[in-house]
């Protein structure tokens, strides 16, 4: 008989619930209509990835994107105070990095440092972008790009080795996507 790991099962359940909440908030706050259906398809694929514990980097970036969009929606549509949004972001960011990268060898060695840096990156980007005059979808995507760079750093490090070329490719990809996003965003809405 197969032994069930309760901690692993609870973590997967929480990740799936966060995905469901993110998709529900995306459908609730998005006025995009038909273009929200690809989010549903990618989320169903993400549930499968969570169950099999693969593609951690994709899951981290995607779940952060959905959660940030939901937090922006609650803040702007239901007038949540900024401090509640930041508290939600701190808890959700901490949980995501712990659940997805908590068994990574490099992260285990410096777990409090990585969790603190990840949370600070998300909170600082969220606060900075709250003053920009672009839509919440673009804001969430920009924060997701910073999460992508952070996860690229985690993936570029092994036990005692840092692969600079691999990390530079993450930086280049994020810079190109950020430039495209900033050039195509509608400012002032």
PyMOL commands that place a pseudoatom at each C-alpha (Angstrom):
pseudoatom trace, name=CA, resn=UNK, resi=1, chain=A, elem=C, hetatm=0, pos=[0.000, 0.000, 0.000]
pseudoatom trace, name=CA, resn=UNK, resi=2, chain=A, elem=C, hetatm=0, pos=[1.239, 3.474, -0.880]
pseudoatom trace, name=CA, resn=UNK, resi=3, chain=A, elem=C, hetatm=0, pos=[1.981, 5.918, 1.932]
pseudoatom trace, name=CA, resn=UNK, resi=4, chain=A, elem=C, hetatm=0, pos=[0.301, 9.326, 1.555]
pseudoatom trace, name=CA, resn=UNK, resi=5, chain=A, elem=C, hetatm=0, pos=[2.339, 12.406, 2.406]
pseudoatom trace, name=CA, resn=UNK, resi=6, chain=A, elem=C, hetatm=0, pos=[-0.136, 14.662, 4.223]
pseudoatom trace, name=CA, resn=UNK, resi=7, chain=A, elem=C, hetatm=0, pos=[2.028, 17.802, 4.000]
pseudoatom trace, name=CA, resn=UNK, resi=8, chain=A, elem=C, hetatm=0, pos=[2.438, 17.334, 0.251]
pseudoatom trace, name=CA, resn=UNK, resi=9, chain=A, elem=C, hetatm=0, pos=[-1.304, 16.779, -0.188]
pseudoatom trace, name=CA, resn=UNK, resi=10, chain=A, elem=C, hetatm=0, pos=[-2.183, 19.900, 1.817]
pseudoatom trace, name=CA, resn=UNK, resi=11, chain=A, elem=C, hetatm=0, pos=[0.306, 22.002, -0.162]
pseudoatom trace, name=CA, resn=UNK, resi=12, chain=A, elem=C, hetatm=0, pos=[-1.134, 20.804, -3.465]
pseudoatom trace, name=CA, resn=UNK, resi=13, chain=A, elem=C, hetatm=0, pos=[-4.653, 21.498, -2.224]
pseudoatom trace, name=CA, resn=UNK, resi=14, chain=A, elem=C, hetatm=0, pos=[-3.738, 25.049, -1.209]
pseudoatom trace, name=CA, resn=UNK, resi=15, chain=A, elem=C, hetatm=0, pos=[-2.037, 25.685, -4.551]
pseudoatom trace, name=CA, resn=UNK, resi=16, chain=A, elem=C, hetatm=0, pos=[-5.095, 24.436, -6.422]
pseudoatom trace, name=CA, resn=UNK, resi=17, chain=A, elem=C, hetatm=0, pos=[-7.341, 26.633, -4.257]
pseudoatom trace, name=CA, resn=UNK, resi=18, chain=A, elem=C, hetatm=0, pos=[-5.120, 29.634, -5.010]
pseudoatom trace, name=CA, resn=UNK, resi=19, chain=A, elem=C, hetatm=0, pos=[-5.393, 28.841, -8.717]
pseudoatom trace, name=CA, resn=UNK, resi=20, chain=A, elem=C, hetatm=0, pos=[-9.178, 28.631, -8.460]
pseudoatom trace, name=CA, resn=UNK, resi=21, chain=A, elem=C, hetatm=0, pos=[-9.313, 31.938, -6.564]
pseudoatom trace, name=CA, resn=UNK, resi=22, chain=A, elem=C, hetatm=0, pos=[-7.029, 33.569, -9.135]
pseudoatom trace, name=CA, resn=UNK, resi=23, chain=A, elem=C, hetatm=0, pos=[-9.098, 32.348, -12.082]
pseudoatom trace, name=CA, resn=UNK, resi=24, chain=A, elem=C, hetatm=0, pos=[-12.353, 33.355, -10.384]
pseudoatom trace, name=CA, resn=UNK, resi=25, chain=A, elem=C, hetatm=0, pos=[-11.001, 36.838, -9.682]
pseudoatom trace, name=CA, resn=UNK, resi=26, chain=A, elem=C, hetatm=0, pos=[-9.738, 37.099, -13.253]
pseudoatom trace, name=CA, resn=UNK, resi=27, chain=A, elem=C, hetatm=0, pos=[-13.204, 36.277, -14.586]
pseudoatom trace, name=CA, resn=UNK, resi=28, chain=A, elem=C, hetatm=0, pos=[-14.821, 38.599, -12.034]
pseudoatom trace, name=CA, resn=UNK, resi=29, chain=A, elem=C, hetatm=0, pos=[-12.648, 41.664, -12.589]
pseudoatom trace, name=CA, resn=UNK, resi=30, chain=A, elem=C, hetatm=0, pos=[-11.700, 41.318, -16.226]
pseudoatom trace, name=CA, resn=UNK, resi=31, chain=A, elem=C, hetatm=0, pos=[-13.840, 42.996, -18.825]
pseudoatom trace, name=CA, resn=UNK, resi=32, chain=A, elem=C, hetatm=0, pos=[-12.013, 41.201, -21.617]
pseudoatom trace, name=CA, resn=UNK, resi=33, chain=A, elem=C, hetatm=0, pos=[-14.788, 38.756, -22.529]
pseudoatom trace, name=CA, resn=UNK, resi=34, chain=A, elem=C, hetatm=0, pos=[-13.632, 35.991, -24.858]
pseudoatom trace, name=CA, resn=UNK, resi=35, chain=A, elem=C, hetatm=0, pos=[-9.923, 36.448, -24.095]
pseudoatom trace, name=CA, resn=UNK, resi=36, chain=A, elem=C, hetatm=0, pos=[-10.390, 35.160, -20.543]
pseudoatom trace, name=CA, resn=UNK, resi=37, chain=A, elem=C, hetatm=0, pos=[-10.933, 31.595, -21.787]
pseudoatom trace, name=CA, resn=UNK, resi=38, chain=A, elem=C, hetatm=0, pos=[-7.219, 30.972, -22.465]
pseudoatom trace, name=CA, resn=UNK, resi=39, chain=A, elem=C, hetatm=0, pos=[-6.646, 31.777, -18.785]
pseudoatom trace, name=CA, resn=UNK, resi=40, chain=A, elem=C, hetatm=0, pos=[-9.079, 29.004, -17.888]
pseudoatom trace, name=CA, resn=UNK, resi=41, chain=A, elem=C, hetatm=0, pos=[-7.331, 26.524, -20.196]
pseudoatom trace, name=CA, resn=UNK, resi=42, chain=A, elem=C, hetatm=0, pos=[-3.871, 27.406, -18.849]
pseudoatom trace, name=CA, resn=UNK, resi=43, chain=A, elem=C, hetatm=0, pos=[-5.227, 27.137, -15.300]
pseudoatom trace, name=CA, resn=UNK, resi=44, chain=A, elem=C, hetatm=0, pos=[-6.544, 23.634, -15.938]
pseudoatom trace, name=CA, resn=UNK, resi=45, chain=A, elem=C, hetatm=0, pos=[-3.109, 22.680, -17.261]
pseudoatom trace, name=CA, resn=UNK, resi=46, chain=A, elem=C, hetatm=0, pos=[-1.602, 24.326, -14.160]
pseudoatom trace, name=CA, resn=UNK, resi=47, chain=A, elem=C, hetatm=0, pos=[-3.738, 22.149, -11.891]
pseudoatom trace, name=CA, resn=UNK, resi=48, chain=A, elem=C, hetatm=0, pos=[-2.261, 19.102, -13.621]
pseudoatom trace, name=CA, resn=UNK, resi=49, chain=A, elem=C, hetatm=0, pos=[1.233, 20.552, -13.141]
pseudoatom trace, name=CA, resn=UNK, resi=50, chain=A, elem=C, hetatm=0, pos=[0.529, 21.090, -9.435]
pseudoatom trace, name=CA, resn=UNK, resi=51, chain=A, elem=C, hetatm=0, pos=[-0.680, 17.515, -9.012]
pseudoatom trace, name=CA, resn=UNK, resi=52, chain=A, elem=C, hetatm=0, pos=[2.471, 16.101, -10.624]
pseudoatom trace, name=CA, resn=UNK, resi=53, chain=A, elem=C, hetatm=0, pos=[4.773, 18.745, -9.046]
pseudoatom trace, name=CA, resn=UNK, resi=54, chain=A, elem=C, hetatm=0, pos=[6.455, 19.765, -12.284]
pseudoatom trace, name=CA, resn=UNK, resi=55, chain=A, elem=C, hetatm=0, pos=[7.192, 23.164, -13.891]
pseudoatom trace, name=CA, resn=UNK, resi=56, chain=A, elem=C, hetatm=0, pos=[7.625, 24.972, -10.584]
pseudoatom trace, name=CA, resn=UNK, resi=57, chain=A, elem=C, hetatm=0, pos=[8.920, 28.109, -12.231]
pseudoatom trace, name=CA, resn=UNK, resi=58, chain=A, elem=C, hetatm=0, pos=[5.900, 28.413, -14.521]
pseudoatom trace, name=CA, resn=UNK, resi=59, chain=A, elem=C, hetatm=0, pos=[3.539, 27.784, -11.611]
pseudoatom trace, name=CA, resn=UNK, resi=60, chain=A, elem=C, hetatm=0, pos=[5.234, 30.427, -9.468]
pseudoatom trace, name=CA, resn=UNK, resi=61, chain=A, elem=C, hetatm=0, pos=[4.998, 33.101, -12.156]
pseudoatom trace, name=CA, resn=UNK, resi=62, chain=A, elem=C, hetatm=0, pos=[1.483, 32.175, -13.282]
pseudoatom trace, name=CA, resn=UNK, resi=63, chain=A, elem=C, hetatm=0, pos=[-0.047, 31.912, -9.814]
pseudoatom trace, name=CA, resn=UNK, resi=64, chain=A, elem=C, hetatm=0, pos=[1.610, 35.206, -8.803]
pseudoatom trace, name=CA, resn=UNK, resi=65, chain=A, elem=C, hetatm=0, pos=[0.151, 36.855, -11.905]
pseudoatom trace, name=CA, resn=UNK, resi=66, chain=A, elem=C, hetatm=0, pos=[-3.362, 35.612, -11.139]
pseudoatom trace, name=CA, resn=UNK, resi=67, chain=A, elem=C, hetatm=0, pos=[-3.163, 36.501, -7.442]
pseudoatom trace, name=CA, resn=UNK, resi=68, chain=A, elem=C, hetatm=0, pos=[-1.826, 39.980, -8.138]
pseudoatom trace, name=CA, resn=UNK, resi=69, chain=A, elem=C, hetatm=0, pos=[-4.600, 40.603, -10.638]
pseudoatom trace, name=CA, resn=UNK, resi=70, chain=A, elem=C, hetatm=0, pos=[-7.121, 39.515, -8.020]
pseudoatom trace, name=CA, resn=UNK, resi=71, chain=A, elem=C, hetatm=0, pos=[-5.583, 41.760, -5.365]
pseudoatom trace, name=CA, resn=UNK, resi=72, chain=A, elem=C, hetatm=0, pos=[-5.562, 44.727, -7.761]
pseudoatom trace, name=CA, resn=UNK, resi=73, chain=A, elem=C, hetatm=0, pos=[-9.199, 44.002, -8.575]
pseudoatom trace, name=CA, resn=UNK, resi=74, chain=A, elem=C, hetatm=0, pos=[-10.237, 43.925, -4.939]
pseudoatom trace, name=CA, resn=UNK, resi=75, chain=A, elem=C, hetatm=0, pos=[-8.286, 47.109, -4.270]
pseudoatom trace, name=CA, resn=UNK, resi=76, chain=A, elem=C, hetatm=0, pos=[-9.757, 49.101, -7.131]
pseudoatom trace, name=CA, resn=UNK, resi=77, chain=A, elem=C, hetatm=0, pos=[-13.286, 47.731, -7.434]
pseudoatom trace, name=CA, resn=UNK, resi=78, chain=A, elem=C, hetatm=0, pos=[-14.099, 47.123, -3.767]
pseudoatom trace, name=CA, resn=UNK, resi=79, chain=A, elem=C, hetatm=0, pos=[-11.822, 49.869, -2.385]
pseudoatom trace, name=CA, resn=UNK, resi=80, chain=A, elem=C, hetatm=0, pos=[-9.712, 47.607, -0.202]
pseudoatom trace, name=CA, resn=UNK, resi=81, chain=A, elem=C, hetatm=0, pos=[-7.173, 49.673, 1.703]
pseudoatom trace, name=CA, resn=UNK, resi=82, chain=A, elem=C, hetatm=0, pos=[-3.591, 49.381, 0.495]
pseudoatom trace, name=CA, resn=UNK, resi=83, chain=A, elem=C, hetatm=0, pos=[-2.424, 47.876, 3.781]
pseudoatom trace, name=CA, resn=UNK, resi=84, chain=A, elem=C, hetatm=0, pos=[-4.854, 44.944, 3.446]
pseudoatom trace, name=CA, resn=UNK, resi=85, chain=A, elem=C, hetatm=0, pos=[-3.614, 44.333, -0.097]
pseudoatom trace, name=CA, resn=UNK, resi=86, chain=A, elem=C, hetatm=0, pos=[-0.009, 44.337, 1.121]
pseudoatom trace, name=CA, resn=UNK, resi=87, chain=A, elem=C, hetatm=0, pos=[-0.779, 41.919, 3.970]
pseudoatom trace, name=CA, resn=UNK, resi=88, chain=A, elem=C, hetatm=0, pos=[-2.506, 39.588, 1.489]
pseudoatom trace, name=CA, resn=UNK, resi=89, chain=A, elem=C, hetatm=0, pos=[0.476, 39.859, -0.839]
pseudoatom trace, name=CA, resn=UNK, resi=90, chain=A, elem=C, hetatm=0, pos=[2.968, 39.083, 1.946]
pseudoatom trace, name=CA, resn=UNK, resi=91, chain=A, elem=C, hetatm=0, pos=[1.117, 35.942, 3.034]
pseudoatom trace, name=CA, resn=UNK, resi=92, chain=A, elem=C, hetatm=0, pos=[0.438, 34.686, -0.476]
pseudoatom trace, name=CA, resn=UNK, resi=93, chain=A, elem=C, hetatm=0, pos=[4.001, 35.351, -1.673]
pseudoatom trace, name=CA, resn=UNK, resi=94, chain=A, elem=C, hetatm=0, pos=[5.499, 33.610, 1.352]
pseudoatom trace, name=CA, resn=UNK, resi=95, chain=A, elem=C, hetatm=0, pos=[3.268, 30.611, 0.874]
pseudoatom trace, name=CA, resn=UNK, resi=96, chain=A, elem=C, hetatm=0, pos=[4.035, 30.354, -2.852]
pseudoatom trace, name=CA, resn=UNK, resi=97, chain=A, elem=C, hetatm=0, pos=[7.813, 30.407, -2.498]
pseudoatom trace, name=CA, resn=UNK, resi=98, chain=A, elem=C, hetatm=0, pos=[7.703, 27.981, 0.418]
pseudoatom trace, name=CA, resn=UNK, resi=99, chain=A, elem=C, hetatm=0, pos=[5.381, 25.525, -1.273]
pseudoatom trace, name=CA, resn=UNK, resi=100, chain=A, elem=C, hetatm=0, pos=[7.015, 25.539, -4.700]
pseudoatom trace, name=CA, resn=UNK, resi=101, chain=A, elem=C, hetatm=0, pos=[10.694, 25.940, -3.831]
pseudoatom trace, name=CA, resn=UNK, resi=102, chain=A, elem=C, hetatm=0, pos=[10.768, 24.679, -0.239]
pseudoatom trace, name=CA, resn=UNK, resi=103, chain=A, elem=C, hetatm=0, pos=[12.427, 21.419, -1.289]
pseudoatom trace, name=CA, resn=UNK, resi=104, chain=A, elem=C, hetatm=0, pos=[14.999, 23.027, -3.616]
pseudoatom trace, name=CA, resn=UNK, resi=105, chain=A, elem=C, hetatm=0, pos=[18.489, 22.331, -2.209]
pseudoatom trace, name=CA, resn=UNK, resi=106, chain=A, elem=C, hetatm=0, pos=[19.795, 25.865, -2.619]
pseudoatom trace, name=CA, resn=UNK, resi=107, chain=A, elem=C, hetatm=0, pos=[16.651, 27.432, -1.154]
pseudoatom trace, name=CA, resn=UNK, resi=108, chain=A, elem=C, hetatm=0, pos=[16.660, 25.151, 1.884]
pseudoatom trace, name=CA, resn=UNK, resi=109, chain=A, elem=C, hetatm=0, pos=[20.107, 26.383, 2.814]
pseudoatom trace, name=CA, resn=UNK, resi=110, chain=A, elem=C, hetatm=0, pos=[19.016, 30.046, 2.875]
pseudoatom trace, name=CA, resn=UNK, resi=111, chain=A, elem=C, hetatm=0, pos=[15.250, 29.699, 3.221]
pseudoatom trace, name=CA, resn=UNK, resi=112, chain=A, elem=C, hetatm=0, pos=[14.506, 32.798, 5.373]
pseudoatom trace, name=CA, resn=UNK, resi=113, chain=A, elem=C, hetatm=0, pos=[16.635, 34.977, 3.103]
pseudoatom trace, name=CA, resn=UNK, resi=114, chain=A, elem=C, hetatm=0, pos=[14.957, 33.820, -0.117]
pseudoatom trace, name=CA, resn=UNK, resi=115, chain=A, elem=C, hetatm=0, pos=[11.468, 34.120, 1.330]
pseudoatom trace, name=CA, resn=UNK, resi=116, chain=A, elem=C, hetatm=0, pos=[12.226, 37.631, 2.613]
pseudoatom trace, name=CA, resn=UNK, resi=117, chain=A, elem=C, hetatm=0, pos=[13.724, 38.762, -0.693]
pseudoatom trace, name=CA, resn=UNK, resi=118, chain=A, elem=C, hetatm=0, pos=[10.830, 37.296, -2.670]
pseudoatom trace, name=CA, resn=UNK, resi=119, chain=A, elem=C, hetatm=0, pos=[8.241, 38.990, -0.462]
pseudoatom trace, name=CA, resn=UNK, resi=120, chain=A, elem=C, hetatm=0, pos=[10.084, 42.324, -0.571]
pseudoatom trace, name=CA, resn=UNK, resi=121, chain=A, elem=C, hetatm=0, pos=[10.352, 42.194, -4.366]
pseudoatom trace, name=CA, resn=UNK, resi=122, chain=A, elem=C, hetatm=0, pos=[6.622, 41.571, -4.706]
pseudoatom trace, name=CA, resn=UNK, resi=123, chain=A, elem=C, hetatm=0, pos=[5.591, 44.214, -2.181]
pseudoatom trace, name=CA, resn=UNK, resi=124, chain=A, elem=C, hetatm=0, pos=[7.948, 46.878, -3.542]
pseudoatom trace, name=CA, resn=UNK, resi=125, chain=A, elem=C, hetatm=0, pos=[6.884, 46.246, -7.128]
pseudoatom trace, name=CA, resn=UNK, resi=126, chain=A, elem=C, hetatm=0, pos=[3.227, 46.313, -6.075]
pseudoatom trace, name=CA, resn=UNK, resi=127, chain=A, elem=C, hetatm=0, pos=[3.648, 49.608, -4.232]
pseudoatom trace, name=CA, resn=UNK, resi=128, chain=A, elem=C, hetatm=0, pos=[5.657, 51.189, -7.034]
pseudoatom trace, name=CA, resn=UNK, resi=129, chain=A, elem=C, hetatm=0, pos=[3.163, 50.165, -9.681]
pseudoatom trace, name=CA, resn=UNK, resi=130, chain=A, elem=C, hetatm=0, pos=[0.219, 51.441, -7.652]
pseudoatom trace, name=CA, resn=UNK, resi=131, chain=A, elem=C, hetatm=0, pos=[1.317, 54.947, -8.697]
pseudoatom trace, name=CA, resn=UNK, resi=132, chain=A, elem=C, hetatm=0, pos=[1.548, 54.137, -12.427]
pseudoatom trace, name=CA, resn=UNK, resi=133, chain=A, elem=C, hetatm=0, pos=[-1.367, 55.009, -14.653]
pseudoatom trace, name=CA, resn=UNK, resi=134, chain=A, elem=C, hetatm=0, pos=[-1.694, 51.651, -16.393]
pseudoatom trace, name=CA, resn=UNK, resi=135, chain=A, elem=C, hetatm=0, pos=[-4.346, 48.989, -16.065]
pseudoatom trace, name=CA, resn=UNK, resi=136, chain=A, elem=C, hetatm=0, pos=[-4.166, 46.213, -13.434]
pseudoatom trace, name=CA, resn=UNK, resi=137, chain=A, elem=C, hetatm=0, pos=[-3.499, 43.567, -16.082]
pseudoatom trace, name=CA, resn=UNK, resi=138, chain=A, elem=C, hetatm=0, pos=[-0.282, 45.307, -17.129]
pseudoatom trace, name=CA, resn=UNK, resi=139, chain=A, elem=C, hetatm=0, pos=[0.703, 45.910, -13.513]
pseudoatom trace, name=CA, resn=UNK, resi=140, chain=A, elem=C, hetatm=0, pos=[0.244, 42.249, -12.676]
pseudoatom trace, name=CA, resn=UNK, resi=141, chain=A, elem=C, hetatm=0, pos=[2.283, 41.259, -15.709]
pseudoatom trace, name=CA, resn=UNK, resi=142, chain=A, elem=C, hetatm=0, pos=[5.149, 43.576, -14.678]
pseudoatom trace, name=CA, resn=UNK, resi=143, chain=A, elem=C, hetatm=0, pos=[5.263, 42.076, -11.185]
pseudoatom trace, name=CA, resn=UNK, resi=144, chain=A, elem=C, hetatm=0, pos=[5.108, 38.611, -12.752]
pseudoatom trace, name=CA, resn=UNK, resi=145, chain=A, elem=C, hetatm=0, pos=[8.185, 39.554, -14.793]
pseudoatom trace, name=CA, resn=UNK, resi=146, chain=A, elem=C, hetatm=0, pos=[10.065, 40.412, -11.597]
pseudoatom trace, name=CA, resn=UNK, resi=147, chain=A, elem=C, hetatm=0, pos=[8.957, 37.048, -10.178]
pseudoatom trace, name=CA, resn=UNK, resi=148, chain=A, elem=C, hetatm=0, pos=[10.254, 35.458, -13.395]
pseudoatom trace, name=CA, resn=UNK, resi=149, chain=A, elem=C, hetatm=0, pos=[13.661, 37.077, -12.864]
pseudoatom trace, name=CA, resn=UNK, resi=150, chain=A, elem=C, hetatm=0, pos=[13.753, 35.894, -9.240]
pseudoatom trace, name=CA, resn=UNK, resi=151, chain=A, elem=C, hetatm=0, pos=[12.781, 32.346, -10.194]
pseudoatom trace, name=CA, resn=UNK, resi=152, chain=A, elem=C, hetatm=0, pos=[15.399, 32.522, -12.961]
pseudoatom trace, name=CA, resn=UNK, resi=153, chain=A, elem=C, hetatm=0, pos=[17.966, 33.298, -10.310]
pseudoatom trace, name=CA, resn=UNK, resi=154, chain=A, elem=C, hetatm=0, pos=[16.817, 30.297, -8.278]
pseudoatom trace, name=CA, resn=UNK, resi=155, chain=A, elem=C, hetatm=0, pos=[16.976, 28.062, -11.338]
pseudoatom trace, name=CA, resn=UNK, resi=156, chain=A, elem=C, hetatm=0, pos=[20.412, 29.400, -12.304]
pseudoatom trace, name=CA, resn=UNK, resi=157, chain=A, elem=C, hetatm=0, pos=[21.959, 28.427, -9.012]
pseudoatom trace, name=CA, resn=UNK, resi=158, chain=A, elem=C, hetatm=0, pos=[23.019, 24.960, -8.150]
pseudoatom trace, name=CA, resn=UNK, resi=159, chain=A, elem=C, hetatm=0, pos=[24.635, 23.802, -4.913]
pseudoatom trace, name=CA, resn=UNK, resi=160, chain=A, elem=C, hetatm=0, pos=[27.760, 25.962, -5.151]
pseudoatom trace, name=CA, resn=UNK, resi=161, chain=A, elem=C, hetatm=0, pos=[27.625, 27.223, -8.720]
pseudoatom trace, name=CA, resn=UNK, resi=162, chain=A, elem=C, hetatm=0, pos=[25.961, 30.197, -10.391]
pseudoatom trace, name=CA, resn=UNK, resi=163, chain=A, elem=C, hetatm=0, pos=[25.370, 29.942, -14.138]
pseudoatom trace, name=CA, resn=UNK, resi=164, chain=A, elem=C, hetatm=0, pos=[25.677, 33.537, -15.359]
pseudoatom trace, name=CA, resn=UNK, resi=165, chain=A, elem=C, hetatm=0, pos=[24.720, 32.808, -18.984]
pseudoatom trace, name=CA, resn=UNK, resi=166, chain=A, elem=C, hetatm=0, pos=[21.511, 31.088, -17.939]
pseudoatom trace, name=CA, resn=UNK, resi=167, chain=A, elem=C, hetatm=0, pos=[20.553, 34.000, -15.683]
pseudoatom trace, name=CA, resn=UNK, resi=168, chain=A, elem=C, hetatm=0, pos=[21.411, 36.523, -18.414]
pseudoatom trace, name=CA, resn=UNK, resi=169, chain=A, elem=C, hetatm=0, pos=[18.933, 34.793, -20.718]
pseudoatom trace, name=CA, resn=UNK, resi=170, chain=A, elem=C, hetatm=0, pos=[16.230, 35.282, -18.057]
pseudoatom trace, name=CA, resn=UNK, resi=171, chain=A, elem=C, hetatm=0, pos=[17.150, 38.967, -17.765]
pseudoatom trace, name=CA, resn=UNK, resi=172, chain=A, elem=C, hetatm=0, pos=[17.126, 39.450, -21.539]
pseudoatom trace, name=CA, resn=UNK, resi=173, chain=A, elem=C, hetatm=0, pos=[13.739, 37.752, -21.932]
pseudoatom trace, name=CA, resn=UNK, resi=174, chain=A, elem=C, hetatm=0, pos=[12.229, 39.817, -19.110]
pseudoatom trace, name=CA, resn=UNK, resi=175, chain=A, elem=C, hetatm=0, pos=[13.663, 43.058, -20.549]
pseudoatom trace, name=CA, resn=UNK, resi=176, chain=A, elem=C, hetatm=0, pos=[12.226, 42.358, -24.004]
pseudoatom trace, name=CA, resn=UNK, resi=177, chain=A, elem=C, hetatm=0, pos=[8.804, 41.472, -22.578]
pseudoatom trace, name=CA, resn=UNK, resi=178, chain=A, elem=C, hetatm=0, pos=[8.835, 44.568, -20.347]
pseudoatom trace, name=CA, resn=UNK, resi=179, chain=A, elem=C, hetatm=0, pos=[9.718, 46.821, -23.297]
pseudoatom trace, name=CA, resn=UNK, resi=180, chain=A, elem=C, hetatm=0, pos=[6.906, 45.310, -25.384]
pseudoatom trace, name=CA, resn=UNK, resi=181, chain=A, elem=C, hetatm=0, pos=[4.470, 45.716, -22.496]
pseudoatom trace, name=CA, resn=UNK, resi=182, chain=A, elem=C, hetatm=0, pos=[5.390, 49.337, -21.802]
pseudoatom trace, name=CA, resn=UNK, resi=183, chain=A, elem=C, hetatm=0, pos=[5.230, 50.266, -25.478]
pseudoatom trace, name=CA, resn=UNK, resi=184, chain=A, elem=C, hetatm=0, pos=[1.814, 48.670, -25.993]
pseudoatom trace, name=CA, resn=UNK, resi=185, chain=A, elem=C, hetatm=0, pos=[0.141, 49.713, -22.709]
pseudoatom trace, name=CA, resn=UNK, resi=186, chain=A, elem=C, hetatm=0, pos=[-2.589, 52.304, -22.708]
pseudoatom trace, name=CA, resn=UNK, resi=187, chain=A, elem=C, hetatm=0, pos=[-1.434, 54.950, -20.272]
pseudoatom trace, name=CA, resn=UNK, resi=188, chain=A, elem=C, hetatm=0, pos=[-3.845, 56.961, -18.182]
pseudoatom trace, name=CA, resn=UNK, resi=189, chain=A, elem=C, hetatm=0, pos=[-6.541, 54.318, -17.648]
for i in range(1, 189): cmd.bond("trace and resi %d" % i, "trace and resi %d" % (i + 1))
show_as sticks, trace
zoom trace
